Amino acid sequence: MSVDLRAFTGEADNVVSLYADLAPQERDMRHSRIRLARLIEEARGRLMERQVDRPQAAALLAPLESFAASDQLIEHREPAVALFAAPDRTEIVALPVAVGDLAVVASHFHIKPLIELFAADMRFYILALSSTSARLFVASRYEVHDKTPPDLPRSVEEVMAETEIDQAAPHTPVARSRSRGPAAVPTSRGFDSPDDLHKIQLVEHLTRLEGVLSKHLAQESAPVLLFAEPQVGGHLRQRGHLRNLVGEMISANPHGLTDEEIHRRSVAVMQPSFDQPVAGLLERIAARLGSGDAAAATKPEEVVAAAHFGRVDAALVAADAALWGTFDPDDGSIAAHGSLIGWDEDLLNLAAVRTIANGGPAYAVPRERPPRGALAAATLRY
């Protein structure tokens, strides 16, 4: 699941953003329909406050009402949904976790919940290996899909099955392959123990596996997390032939685990990678503030104005707080209010939207993470 946040950075006089937590496990969708209907009516009231006439409001909300009444809602299997309506477009985004009900009418889509979920997400591969199975998954923080190449060697037993033993040969024999595939491996004769034979067969299996994966992932830069039986994974890492392997390996047998369990354990290992963009930005902001560098901002009016005029390199905004008010682009000033009134919008959302629109990353984080108790912080281009 991925979302192109830049697609939600346009501006119009009035656009509607709704977020609704659903109960997809329930067969009776009446509660979800009632919840959406309530949010739509809340948005209608906001439109009236912004002096939008009833026919225009009805036209803007009609696609959202259609979704709430349609089979699409019945088929929706995610825990939450985000609905966006503008005069020229309607967007429906399935959300992987509950985010809380919310209705916002403003001149920009309210995308802080999307930013919190997806801005620091990343794609990675999971290579799940044991002596009896091999699978390749492509994953993100919230989803996983089996993308095992059809020609990926699955087990050491495949190598063993290709080996023929010449019982009568007095010298050390060499296995003869039954196929035109890779060269066969030595057979049981000439080895001190079955363990020696198993090791040489394991090496042959890994050689074949690396060949297929190297071709399949040749154009990929996404990291590859190894989730493997200790012996198999240890050999593969020591060989060092597979590109983009993550430093940490999950040393466990994945055979018999569900895709969901493999994904859950993999996401836990990858969490530092998900956190790295925000952690790195916090370090840069702290360094600039500590040295008195003017290319950092923590005052909301500075961050909003800099974002609007394309001066923000990267921004952090509080995900669990709102700063309702208005921004005047003529003089770069803001008028902040304690609660939502009239033509207000969340200025933290505005700062994030304008940062993304101007090509910079923006992250929505818990309120305690921006420095100095700020609701927003940013590094500046100039």
Secondary structure as GFF3:
##gff-version 3
##sequence-region A 1 382
A	DSSP	three_ten_helix	5	8	.	.	.	ID=ss1
A	DSSP	beta_strand	15	21	.	.	.	ID=ss2
A	DSSP	alpha_helix	30	49	.	.	.	ID=ss3
A	DSSP	alpha_helix	54	69	.	.	.	ID=ss4
A	DSSP	alpha_helix	71	75	.	.	.	ID=ss5
A	DSSP	beta_strand	80	86	.	.	.	ID=ss6
A	DSSP	beta_strand	89	95	.	.	.	ID=ss7
A	DSSP	beta_strand	102	106	.	.	.	ID=ss8
A	DSSP	alpha_helix	112	118	.	.	.	ID=ss9
A	DSSP	beta_strand	124	129	.	.	.	ID=ss10
A	DSSP	beta_strand	134	139	.	.	.	ID=ss11
A	DSSP	beta_strand	144	146	.	.	.	ID=ss12
A	DSSP	alpha_helix	156	161	.	.	.	ID=ss13
A	DSSP	alpha_helix	194	216	.	.	.	ID=ss14
A	DSSP	beta_strand	224	228	.	.	.	ID=ss15
A	DSSP	alpha_helix	230	239	.	.	.	ID=ss16
A	DSSP	beta_strand	250	251	.	.	.	ID=ss17
A	DSSP	alpha_helix	259	291	.	.	.	ID=ss18
A	DSSP	beta_strand	296	297	.	.	.	ID=ss19
A	DSSP	alpha_helix	300	308	.	.	.	ID=ss20
A	DSSP	beta_strand	312	318	.	.	.	ID=ss21
A	DSSP	beta_strand	324	328	.	.	.	ID=ss22
A	DSSP	beta_strand	333	336	.	.	.	ID=ss23
A	DSSP	beta_strand	345	346	.	.	.	ID=ss24
A	DSSP	alpha_helix	347	357	.	.	.	ID=ss25
A	DSSP	beta_strand	362	365	.	.	.	ID=ss26
A	DSSP	three_ten_helix	371	373	.	.	.	ID=ss27
A	DSSP	beta_strand	376	380	.	.	.	ID=ss28
###
